Amino acid sequence: MKPVMLAAVSLFASAAAAQTAPPERPTLDCSEFSKKTDEAALVKRFGRENVVRGKLDGAEGETLPGTIVYPKDPARRLEISWADPAKMRGLSEITIRGKSEWLVRTPGKARPTLGLKAGLDEVEEANEKPFQLNGFGWDYGGYGMGWKGGKLDHMAGGCGFSARFNPDPKAKEKVLDKVSGDKELSSSDPAVRAVKPFLSSIALGWPE
């Protein structure tokens, strides 16, 4: 094949690869935010049309006022709560849930980011050790309850990493019963692993 034809084939292959490559997922880094972050800072970063006020889901069925980033784009949606919700300032928490494609930067080198649907092995890799989580099937079911001094206890920028896990919808009831209820479990427990939990929400928090 002539050099000119080879170059043309190479260019065509490169263009085809670029068209089929998945889009890069956006990443949140705690170091880019702080307790001083306010709604105006979000508007500056994401654009006025992409930042709106709304009701956020809270604990035990409650709702609270907050800010939603990209409210019309499930893949880029972020939910923001504030220490001072009346003035939308004093960043309290950034939550990723639903169909959001955001990744969160983690401190470790073994797995530098985590996103929704990550399993126990991926979270343990990012934490560089097992961790604790609540039993499933109640208001606080599936929440990570302690990173046991692992990497996720040392996020950049002074934020805290919290997460909630859901069991595999196909998990058998008999197996799920063993890890349900108000109790703390270890991510290394074979009974926990048997229900194949995955991340259903991630929250970055800044304590007052």
N, C-alpha and C positions, 0 to 999 in steps of 0.2 A: 504494500500500500504506500502511495506517495506521501511525503512529509506533509504536504498541504492538507491531504485528506485525513491523515492522522491527527493533525491539529484541530480540524473541524469536528472530528468524532470526539476528541477530548473535551472541546468546548461544549458540545452538545450534552455529553455525559455530566459535566460539571453543572450545567444549567438545570438538567433534570434532577440532579441530586439536591440542588438548592431549593427547587420547587417542592420536593417531597420531604425535606428535612422538617422535623417538628419545630414549632416556634419555641424560643427560649422562655422558660418559665420565670416570672418576676420573683425577686428575692427580697425578703425583709431582713434588715440587719439592726439589731438593738442599738448599736453605736450611732445610728443615724437619727435616733429619737431620744427624748429625755422627759422628765416630769415637767419641764418648762414648755414642751411642745403644746401648741394650742391649735384651734381650728384654722386660724389664719395661716399657720405654717403648712397645714394639709392642703389648703386651697392653693398656696404658692407652689407646692410640689406636684399636686395632681390635677390642678385646674378647677376653676369655680364650678364648671358644669358637671364635674365628677364628684363633688363633695356636697352632701345634703344631710339635713337633720332628720332623725326618725326614731322610732321605738326599737329598742334592742331586747332580745330575750334574756331574762335574768334567771336566778335560781328559783326553783320551786314554782315555776309558772309565772313569775313576776315579769314585768317589763320596766325598762328604765330609759330615759332620754339619752340619746347619743348621736354620733355622726356616722354616716355610711359613705364609704368611698367606692366609686363605681357601682352605684345601686342597680343599674340596668345591665350589668355585665357579671353574671355569676362566676365566671372564671377569674375575675380580678377583684371581686368584692372583699372589702375589709370592714369590720365593725369596730368602732372606737367608743370607749366609755371614758368619762372624765371625773376627776376629783371634784370639780366645780361645774356640774352640768348646766347650771343656769347661764354661765358665761362661756361654756365650752372651752375650758382651759384646765391645765393640770392633768396631763395625760395619765390615765389610770391603766387602760388595757387595750390591746389590739387583738382582735379575735378573727381567726380564719376558720370557716366551716362551710358546710354545703358542698358546692361544686368548685370552690375556690382553688385555683392552681398555684397560689403563692407558696414559695418555699421559705423556710426560716433558716438563717445562718446559725450554725452551732459552733461551739468553741473547739471541738475536737478535730483532728485531722483524719480519723478513720472514716467518718461520714460527715462532711462539712455542712450539709443541709438536710432538712426534714420537711416533708409535706404530708398532706392528708392521704390516708389509705396506707401509710407506712405501717409495717407489721412490727411485732415485738423484737425480732432480730435486728431490724434497722434502727429502732430506738435504742436498744441495748448497745449497738455499735456506736451510735452517736454519744451515748452516755459513758461508754467504755466500761460498763458494768451493769448488772441487773438492778431493777428498781421496784418500787412498791406501787400498787394500784388497788382501788376499791373493787369489791365484788360488783357484779352487774345486776341490772334489773330494779333499780330504785333511783330516787332523785339525784343522788350523787354517784350513781353507779358508773364504774369504768374510769373514774378520774385518777390520774397519776398522783400518788400521795407522798412521794419522796424519791429523790434521785440518789440518795445514799452517799452523798459526797462526790458523785460522778461529774462528768463534764457539764451536764445540763444544769447543775447547781452553780455554774460559774459563767453565765452568759455575759457578753460584752455590754458595756454601757449601763451596768447596774440593773438590768431588767431581770425578771424571773420568767422561767419557762414552765408553763402548765399545759396539760393535755388531757383529752378524754378519749377512751377507747370504746369501740363497739365490738361485740362478738360477731363472728361470721353468721349471717342470717340463716345459713344452712346447718348450724351447730345443732346437734340433737338435744332435745329438752333434758334428757337424763344426764348428759354430760354438762350442760349449762347449769343445771341445778347445783352442781358441786362448787361452782364459782360465783354464785349469785348471793345477794344479800349484803347487809351492813357488816363487812369484814375487810381486813387488809390482806392482800395477796402479794406474792412475789412473781415478777415477770418470768422467773426461771421455773416456776411450779409447773410440772407436767400437765396438771389439770387445767391451768390457765392456757397453756399453749394448745391444748386440745380443742379449744373453741376459736382459735386463730384470730385474736383481737387485732384491730387496725385502728389507726388514728382517725377519729371523726371530728375533732376540733383541736385547734392549737391556740393558746393565748399567751401573749407577751405582756407582762404586768410590771408596773412601776409603783412600788409601795409608797404610801404617804410618809 
